[in-house]
């Protein structure tokens, strides 16, 4: 899996996982659970995991003046939302983000110890050198634009489309941009071997809609101004005219590009081609110099996900003046390189990408960007330090036990489904039995022996990090798929399901309060980390995950009747989510978010089932007047609490497969029968659904 260093360092406007945070608010009752960690302390460098009071819920953050059926998100989080302030260097803040800050503080301490020579880790010298290079702002300022002059000179010297295509091939191992992006990952239909994919790119705005929809006309105009600014900073001739030509060129590419929802469909995007077939389908692009410079000479088979877009984009490339293509390449080089250059580049990029597009008021301090860079470049080495300090063996054992309980809950749920036939059920249970579970950290750490790091060459470190990543993938192209590899570092606050490996993965950093706390009430743990575990398990059976079997092979293992029933329920769920508008005029895209919405709904159902099973027939205790089921639902709602800046929220509706936080709460609960009983939700409440209209999948 190729890491994207720029996203890590430049602070992506919208992240792949939702998050939230907690603020100090007046307690409505003396016995109410209150937060024990002030978020300002956490921001200031705390390495202590945040924890909610005596038994795990933040009762002070609720707004019980709102009925649960009218807005369960606000019922669970309303007073928190009223009082919480998003830090000035962030576009959102919530519990995921709070833990990300914790991980950031912890890894900062570990990285700075390595930089000070106080670590015995075998990669400590590289970690320290990478961080010192980033933090040497005086040197970076003195160098200004000099580090990229050689790459700019190469663009100026590339006076043919073939020469520019070769530079794009270089881009897989430096900071040059590419119209088409090669990648190496497990072959979806033969997941024990690697395949090379050729993705279509070329856009500088977050999504094709930013070029094509009138609502984004102002953003598009400001993008053109940003392009001109960057061209001026590198001394490119005719920056204003070149900027217009670049945006016009990208607009044509946007028109030819597939939508994000289309790019989710794993059947439509599995398009193997021989090299000859690729060259025949898209003869207008110089494939040979591009592939040769990328190190792919001799590769005869490619997966081309957006197969109908590639020929159109190739035609646009062939019809565009070389001078425009050079300017496009130069702009994207400067845009990619800006985080590693002087303040004038950093500030220009921040002003557009973070402030204008996502509403972020202030740039992150340099140390945070430095920590992000080192985590991106040497992530598993930093992760090894993190695990040794912050993830004891008992935490792994407890998480493994919880995963086992959630797996049992999913198996029981599959067995009692009334809409699925016995043949498909048997195959589903086989797939579940073959799930691989990874907890905390890899059993085999990645070697960075071939990554050369200099304490005085930030730009070069970034280039060599990209080269290391690509060469790492390239070297295993003809090898069996490494099933032990991780796609996230242990210090990442997230989790994932991998189709090809049929695996669920939970990094160490998410397995702690407030998601999982051994001192908390177990109903809260089930609603928190239990819901997260169930979410990832359900991804194996969402609208795309269900297309792979237990061995990770992309194949249709469903009966036609069962597939039709699944699709009918999924379509109903998509229509529900498409009716939600996090920002007026910007609805959730139910097709784009389908997989995450199904996983959210399944995760909550499994969390509740696992909690009930854990009671072993005994009644659930009532705590502070709250039943066990109520605590599970409230814990789920507080996991997803989040405040977000409006521009970032708009961007999320266009680019993120996750729904807005409030609807990650409301959407699943209103389709859950137990929620109605737990909170007395009745007809007339805003989010009441009659039983026959509730979506029932897993």
TARA-V216015 format. One record per residue. N is the residue number from 1. PSI is psi in whole degrees, -180 to 180 (999 if undefined). Layout:
<<N PSI> <N PSI>>
This chain:
<<1 122> <2 123> <3 152> <4 100> <5 -35> <6 -42> <7 -39> <8 -41> <9 -37> <10 3> <11 89> <12 140> <13 -37> <14 126> <15 166> <16 -22> <17 143> <18 157> <19 179> <20 175> <21 177> <22 146> <23 163> <24 124> <25 160> <26 137> <27 128> <28 -19> <29 152> <30 -30> <31 -4> <32 142> <33 135> <34 160> <35 142> <36 -5> <37 124> <38 125> <39 -27> <40 -34> <41 -40> <42 -46> <43 -33> <44 -2> <45 9> <46 141> <47 20> <48 129> <49 135> <50 148> <51 135> <52 156> <53 -148> <54 -42> <55 8> <56 -11> <57 147> <58 86> <59 -23> <60 -19> <61 -5> <62 160> <63 88> <64 1> <65 -18> <66 137> <67 148> <68 -36> <69 -21> <70 -33> <71 90> <72 -30> <73 -46> <74 -37> <75 -39> <76 -25> <77 8> <78 -46> <79 -35> <80 -47> <81 -37> <82 -34> <83 -20> <84 140> <85 126> <86 128> <87 147> <88 -22> <89 20> <90 157> <91 -7> <92 164> <93 134> <94 -165> <95 -37> <96 -44> <97 -36> <98 -43> <99 -31> <100 -38> <101 -42> <102 -48> <103 -39> <104 -45> <105 -42> <106 -47> <107 -30> <108 -47> <109 -41> <110 -42> <111 -42> <112 -33> <113 -41> <114 -41> <115 -27> <116 6> <117 24> <118 24> <119 143> <120 4> <121 142> <122 -24> <123 13> <124 -40> <125 -41> <126 -42> <127 -48> <128 -42> <129 -41> <130 -42> <131 -43> <132 -39> <133 -41> <134 -39> <135 -8> <136 71> <137 -34> <138 -45> <139 -42> <140 -42> <141 -42> <142 -37> <143 -31> <144 -119> <145 0> <146 -39> <147 -30> <148 8> <149 -37> <150 -40> <151 -37> <152 -39> <153 -37> <154 -37> <155 -45> <156 -33> <157 -14> <158 92> <159 11> <160 161> <161 -32> <162 -41> <163 -39> <164 -36> <165 -37> <166 -40> <167 -37> <168 -37> <169 -36> <170 -27> <171 -20> <172 -18> <173 26> <174 -153> <175 10> <176 152> <177 164> <178 141> <179 -35> <180 138> <181 117> <182 148> <183 155> <184 120> <185 176> <186 138> <187 125> <188 -29> <189 -3> <190 69> <191 6> <192 -3> <193 159> <194 152> <195 155> <196 128> <197 154> <198 103> <199 152> <200 134> <201 -133> <202 -6> <203 141> <204 -16> <205 163> <206 -29> <207 160> <208 -31> <209 -28> <210 -22> <211 -30> <212 -23> <213 134> <214 -30> <215 -22> <216 17> <217 -39> <218 -41> <219 -40> <220 -41> <221 -40> <222 -29> <223 -44> <224 -40> <225 -38> <226 -42> <227 -45> <228 -41> <229 -48> <230 -40> <231 -37> <232 -41> <233 -28> <234 4> <235 32> <236 140> <237 145> <238 58> <239 -39> <240 -47> <241 -40> <242 -38> <243 -43> <244 -42> <245 -38> <246 -47> <247 -37> <248 -41> <249 -46> <250 -31> <251 -40> <252 -40> <253 -41> <254 -41> <255 -32> <256 -14> <257 152> <258 153> <259 162> <260 -36> <261 -40> <262 -36> <263 -7> <264 -22> <265 109> <266 -23> <267 -45> <268 -25> <269 0> <270 93> <271 85> <272 140> <273 145> <274 167> <275 -41> <276 -40> <277 -39> <278 -46> <279 -34> <280 -39> <281 -35> <282 69> <283 -8> <284 -1> <285 139> <286 83> <287 -37> <288 -53> <289 -34> <290 -53> <291 -38> <292 -45> <293 -24> <294 -4> <295 17> <296 18> <297 132> <298 -13> <299 128> <300 -1> <301 136> <302 148> <303 125> <304 92> <305 -53> <306 69> <307 -28> <308 -19> <309 -35> <310 -48> <311 -38> <312 -43> <313 -36> <314 -40> <315 -41> <316 -42> <317 -45> <318 -28> <319 -5> <320 134> <321 144> <322 -37> <323 -38> <324 -41> <325 -39> <326 -45> <327 -41> <328 -46> <329 -42> <330 -43> <331 -48> <332 -31> <333 -49> <334 -39> <335 -44> <336 -38> <337 -18> <338 -41> <339 -16> <340 11> <341 -168> <342 172> <343 -34> <344 -33> <345 -46> <346 -46> <347 -40> <348 -43> <349 -44> <350 -44> <351 -35> <352 -56> <353 -38> <354 -47> <355 -54> <356 -48> <357 -30> <358 -5> <359 13> <360 121> <361 -39> <362 149> <363 146> <364 147> <365 156> <366 -36> <367 -35> <368 -41> <369 -35> <370 -43> <371 -43> <372 -40> <373 -47> <374 -40> <375 -33> <376 -41> <377 -36> <378 43> <379 -42> <380 -28> <381 -43> <382 -38> <383 -36> <384 -40> <385 -42> <386 -47> <387 -42> <388 -32> <389 -34> <390 3> <391 86> <392 158> <393 -34> <394 -30> <395 -40> <396 -44> <397 -43> <398 -40> <399 -40> <400 -39> <401 -42> <402 -42> <403 -41> <404 -40> <405 -41> <406 -35> <407 -43> <408 -38> <409 -41> <410 -40> <411 -44> <412 -39> <413 -41> <414 -43> <415 -31> <416 9> <417 133> <418 -8> <419 -9> <420 136> <421 164> <422 -34> <423 -48> <424 -38> <425 -45> <426 -41> <427 -37> <428 -42> <429 -35> <430 -43> <431 -45> <432 -41> <433 -26> <434 2> <435 132> <436 138> <437 128> <438 127> <439 127> <440 -62> <441 160> <442 152> <443 -16> <444 117> <445 145> <446 143> <447 132> <448 28> <449 -32> <450 0> <451 112> <452 127> <453 135> <454 138> <455 -4> <456 10> <457 78> <458 -49> <459 -46> <460 -38> <461 -41> <462 -44> <463 -46> <464 -28> <465 -44> <466 -42> <467 -43> <468 -48> <469 -49> <470 -44> <471 -32> <472 -46> <473 -42> <474 -38> <475 -22> <476 11> <477 -39> <478 17> <479 162> <480 152> <481 133> <482 101> <483 -10> <484 -10> <485 149> <486 148> <487 -1> <488 155> <489 158> <490 -29> <491 7> <492 132> <493 88> <494 -174> <495 164> <496 162> <497 136> <498 115> <499 -51> <500 -34> <501 -6> <502 57> <503 151> <504 138> <505 130> <506 100> <507 157> <508 -39> <509 -21> <510 -11> <511 62> <512 170> <513 145> <514 5> <515 -45> <516 122> <517 109> <518 -22> <519 -9> <520 164> <521 137> <522 -28> <523 -37> <524 -40> <525 -39> <526 -42> <527 -26> <528 -91> <529 -30> <530 -42> <531 -37> <532 -44> <533 -46> <534 -36> <535 -50> <536 -38> <537 -43> <538 -27> <539 -28> <540 -13> <541 21> <542 -169> <543 -24> <544 -39> <545 -33> <546 -12> <547 -10> <548 149> <549 -170> <550 -20> <551 6> <552 9> <553 129> <554 105> <555 155> <556 104> <557 13> <558 149> <559 153> <560 -38> <561 -45> <562 -38> <563 -39> <564 -39> <565 -42> <566 -49> <567 -38> <568 -43> <569 -40> <570 -40> <571 -38> <572 -42> <573 -41> <574 -40> <575 -39> <576 -51> <577 -32> <578 -15> <579 -10> <580 137> <581 99> <582 -35> <583 134> <584 128> <585 -5> <586 84> <587 157> <588 143> <589 102> <590 -27> <591 -42> <592 -38> <593 7> <594 -49> <595 -44> <596 -35> <597 -42> <598 -41> <599 -38> <600 -46> <601 -44> <602 -39> <603 -42> <604 -42> <605 -44> <606 -37> <607 -44> <608 -43> <609 -45> <610 -37> <611 -46> <612 -42> <613 -34> <614 -21> <615 -17> <616 44> <617 -8> <618 152> <619 145> <620 139> <621 151> <622 128> <623 126> <624 37> <625 4> <626 131> <627 169> <628 -46> <629 -41> <630 -39> <631 -36> <632 -48> <633 -41> <634 -38> <635 -42> <636 -46> <637 -36> <638 -24> <639 -40> <640 8> <641 138> <642 140> <643 144> <644 143> <645 148> <646 -43> <647 -39> <648 -38> <649 -40> <650 -46> <651 -39> <652 -39> <653 -21> <654 -32> <655 -19> <656 129> <657 -4> <658 140> <659 163> <660 149> <661 -45> <662 -29> <663 -10> <664 -17> <665 -55> <666 -44> <667 -51> <668 -40> <669 -35> <670 -10> <671 11> <672 114> <673 -38> <674 -28> <675 -40> <676 -43> <677 -40> <678 -36> <679 10> <680 38> <681 130> <682 164> <683 139> <684 -26> <685 146> <686 -43> <687 19> <688 136> <689 131> <690 150> <691 -39> <692 -15> <693 -6> <694 138> <695 133> <696 104> <697 -82> <698 999>>
